[in-house]
Amino acid sequence: MLDYAALDALATVLREGSFERAAQALHVTPSAVSQRIRALEERVGCALVVRAQPCVATETGRRLSQHVDQVRLMEQQLQLAAPGLAAKAPARLPLAVAVNADSLATWAAAPLARFAASHPVLMDVAIDDQDHTEEWLRSGQVLAAVSSQPRAVAGCNSRPLGAMRYRAAASPDFISRYFSAGVGAGSLARAPSLVFNSKDELQARWARRLCHRHVELPRHRLPSSQAFVTAAVAGMGWGLHPEALIADELAAGMLVELVPDTPLDVPLFWQTARLAAGLLGALTGEVLEAAGAALRT
Amino acid sequence: MLDYAALDALATVLREGSFERAAQALHVTPSAVSQRIRALEERVGCALVVRAQPCVATETGRRLSQHVDQVRLMEQQLQLAAPGLAAKAPARLPLAVAVNADSLATWAAAPLARFAASHPVLMDVAIDDQDHTEEWLRSGQVLAAVSSQPRAVAGCNSRPLGAMRYRAAASPDFISRYFSAGVGAGSLARAPSLVFNSKDELQARWARRLCHRHVELPRHRLPSSQAFVTAAVAGMGWGLHPEALIADELAAGMLVELVPDTPLDVPLFWQTARLAAGLLGALTGEVLEAAGAALRT
């Protein structure tokens, strides 16, 4: 068998980002962490950690770290089935999930929190674009993800969550400044748009649907769902906002749809690693219930 | 002189992350982008871009890209002084700034948006921990940053913004579950805390001040200021929240301070590259005004 104390040290260094923080988490000295990892590297015959700030895994290091996370998960599912196995109160299990920012800013934070409040886990929530969260699942960095991809990643189950409805909106001043002659390819090429980051294709997708061709949009980047709304109200740009986040602003006339009643619906899916089906069952229940109440079917 | 069309292609690839998106932004074909960059690499004698997803700069690529951003900035300041120089309406200038998430979720989005709404820029806002934004400035990736570091980075000016006040809070249920016997090193080592990411030291700092020693905290990671509040209300963990974000929850008793009246004040500073003093003057005015109204002096 492999040396699981050393594997634990490796996984902790990669999770915490440094030997010092890993040592604190494991209640040992940094040199003990360093020795364990060096012994493991000698046995495996290659480097496992790139000593940088933060420390990152080599390809082999990443595989070993995923292996130990999976073993830990299987151990915990075993303990749920046979509580006598756990000599002491079960340690909290790290549980990594990837969620898109707009879901986290609207419906997804509450079910994750309710699950975490009643299960012995420590959640590690990663944020990425809904078109990219499946990569986190495929690489084994997370055990569950909210994704726009319906097809299940290998080794995972996929369940439909419903669609998040977006509205293309801007402030009235912005609209009279840039769109007084209507919304089309010409005006969209001049009016600054808001995008979350370079992966955010929603604005381009909405513009393409309207104009029946690609329009190169001037883009401000603002990676925060809430700041997106504040920025739109202040006239920084137009953008696609989750309807739920801007209901008050639309009702008060602080934001206006660029073209009346042209929503963009983004279907979302909950993908979970089959390996962790036992642990993730209760989380899936919470997530499906909250999505059912908030998303469109 | 260097080939500035090729340098522009390089900077665009690095900003957009791919040759395809850079080609769209520059209104040329991907192979034209590729040829320009290859010609530049042959002249310089080393690779400038690591062709990955997303494309990233080599060390030399980063320096060249910063150089072209600086030249563009100087050109724009020249055009502000001598408008006749601009043959057509001035193109919008990319302006990258780094802000901590809690500032963006509270006071900082509005001044950035007001500035962007009235100046020919495209803002590229990066989020990082306030203890780390100065690294973005030092590496030249941004021209301005909200930082917890008072000392000016080389080539920058630093101005105090006031302090952001945090409160350590949790739901009443969470407090009776974990802290019924008081808040101390023992209970803090068992009660799950909320941290934004592995760089977030606020919870550890508050615990150290209270207990007069380091306490290893169990940590959920949740990289969203708003989700932090939702998660705390749902009983997921305790954490340090910006006072401004949880005023309603505290007043309604949905969140309670762990130890009454033990705020943590984090002084913030606005650091700006001197090189861009002309362009950043108006932004600095907006930022100082908004911070003055929202932060503690």
Contacts between the chains, C-beta under 8 A, distances in Angstrom:
chain1	res1	chain2	res2	distance
A	15	B	198	7.6
A	16	B	198	6.0
A	17	B	198	5.0
A	21	B	198	7.2
A	24	B	214	7.2
A	24	B	216	5.5
A	25	B	216	6.3
A	27	B	216	7.0
A	54	B	198	7.1
A	92	B	192	7.0
A	92	B	218	5.8
A	101	B	224	7.0
A	104	B	224	5.1
A	104	B	226	8.0
A	104	B	227	4.8
A	105	B	224	6.6
A	105	B	226	5.6
A	105	B	227	6.9
A	108	B	227	7.9
A	109	B	222	7.6
A	109	B	224	7.2
A	109	B	226	7.5
A	109	B	227	3.8
A	109	B	230	3.9
A	109	B	231	5.7
A	109	B	234	7.8
A	110	B	230	5.7
A	110	B	234	5.6
A	112	B	222	7.9
A	112	B	231	7.1
A	112	B	236	7.6
A	113	B	230	6.3
A	113	B	231	3.9
A	113	B	232	8.0
A	113	B	233	7.8
A	113	B	234	3.5
A	113	B	235	7.1
A	113	B	236	3.9
A	114	B	234	5.3
A	114	B	235	7.8
A	114	B	236	7.9
A	116	B	192	7.4
A	116	B	220	6.0
A	116	B	231	7.5
A	116	B	236	4.5
A	116	B	237	7.4
A	117	B	174	7.5
A	117	B	234	6.0
A	117	B	235	4.0
A	117	B	236	5.1
A	122	B	192	6.4
A	122	B	218	5.8
A	122	B	219	6.2
A	122	B	220	5.5
A	122	B	221	8.0
A	123	B	220	4.6
A	123	B	221	6.9
A	123	B	222	7.0
A	123	B	236	7.5
A	124	B	220	7.5
A	124	B	221	4.6
A	125	B	220	7.7
A	125	B	221	6.0
A	125	B	222	4.9
A	125	B	223	6.6
A	125	B	224	7.9
A	125	B	227	7.6
A	126	B	223	7.4
A	127	B	223	5.5
A	127	B	224	6.7
A	174	B	117	7.5
A	192	B	92	7.0
A	192	B	116	7.4
A	192	B	122	6.4
A	198	B	15	7.6
A	198	B	16	5.9
A	198	B	17	4.9
A	198	B	21	7.1
A	198	B	54	7.1
A	199	B	17	8.0
A	214	B	24	7.2
A	216	B	24	5.5
A	216	B	25	6.3
A	216	B	27	6.9
A	218	B	92	5.8
A	218	B	122	5.9
A	219	B	122	6.2
A	220	B	116	6.0
A	220	B	122	5.5
A	220	B	123	4.6
A	220	B	124	7.5
A	220	B	125	7.7
A	221	B	122	7.9
A	221	B	123	6.9
A	221	B	124	4.6
A	221	B	125	6.0
A	222	B	109	7.6
A	222	B	112	7.9
A	222	B	123	7.0
A	222	B	125	4.9
A	223	B	125	6.6
A	223	B	126	7.4
A	223	B	127	5.4
A	224	B	101	7.0
A	224	B	104	5.1
A	224	B	105	6.6
A	224	B	109	7.2
A	224	B	125	7.9
A	224	B	127	6.7
A	224	B	225	8.0
A	225	B	224	8.0
A	225	B	226	7.5
A	226	B	104	8.0
A	226	B	105	5.6
A	226	B	109	7.5
A	226	B	225	7.5
A	226	B	226	5.6
A	227	B	104	4.8
A	227	B	105	6.9
A	227	B	108	7.9
A	227	B	109	3.8
A	227	B	125	7.6
A	230	B	109	3.9
A	230	B	110	5.7
A	230	B	113	6.3
A	231	B	109	5.7
A	231	B	112	7.2
A	231	B	113	3.9
A	231	B	116	7.5
A	232	B	113	8.0
A	233	B	113	7.8
A	234	B	109	7.8
A	234	B	110	5.6
A	234	B	113	3.6
A	234	B	114	5.3
A	234	B	117	6.0
A	235	B	113	7.1
A	235	B	114	7.8
A	235	B	117	4.0
A	236	B	112	7.6
A	236	B	113	3.9
A	236	B	114	7.9
A	236	B	116	4.5
A	236	B	117	5.1
A	236	B	123	7.5
A	237	B	116	7.5
